[in-house]
Amino acid sequence: MTSQSETPSNKKSTFPWSIVYFVGAVIYTAFAGWLFAESSPLAWVCIISAPLGFYFAWGAWKQEKQNKGGA
């Protein structure tokens, strides 16, 4: 007999990761602009990280769209 924790889960994640990634990228972009105004070297970290957030948001949005279409 198998326990309930050993059974595979077929549930699809319904958490909107694309929104989380997009909001994070917007925050990093705004933070980078503020830090550039302050002449902080940390601004470069933010300006490099922001496009990565938009890229992951786009990928998550595509995955969510594919999961809705296939379900």
N, C-alpha and C positions, 0 to 999 in steps of 0.2 A: 504494500500500500504506500502511496506517495503522499507526502504532506502538501498542504496548500501552498507553502512557500516554494516548493519544487516545481510546481506546474508553470509552464511558460505563459507569459502574459501576451495576449494579442491586442491589448488596448493601444490605441494611438494616442500620443501626447496631444492634448488640446491647448496647452499653454502657449500663448502668442509670443514666441521667442523673437519674431521679427520686430515686434514693437519694442521689446526690451533692448535689443541691439541698436535699433534706430535712436531711441531716446538716449542711450549711452553715447552714441556717436555725436549726437547734437550737443550733449553736455561737454564732451571732450573738445568739440569745435569752439564752443563758447568760452571754455576755460583757456584754450590756446590763444584766442584773441585777447582775452584779459591779460594773460601772462606775457604776450608779446608787447602789450602796452606798458607793462611793468619792466620790460627788458630782462625777463627771467629765462635761463637756459632750459627750464622745465617745459617751456612752450614748445620746444622742438619735439619732446616726447609726446605731447598732446597732439601736435599737428600730424605726427606720423601715425598715431594710434587712431585718430578719428576716421580716416578712410577705411581702416580695417573694420571698424564697427559698421560702417555703411555696407561694406562688402559682405560681412556676416549677416547683416539684416536682409540684404538682397537674397542671399542663399537660403536663409530660413524662410523668407516669404515664398520663394520658389518651391521649397519642400512642403510648406503648408498648403500651397495652392495645388500641388501634385497629390497630396494626401486627401484633400477634399474632393478632387476630381475622381480619384480612384476608389473612393469609399462608397 
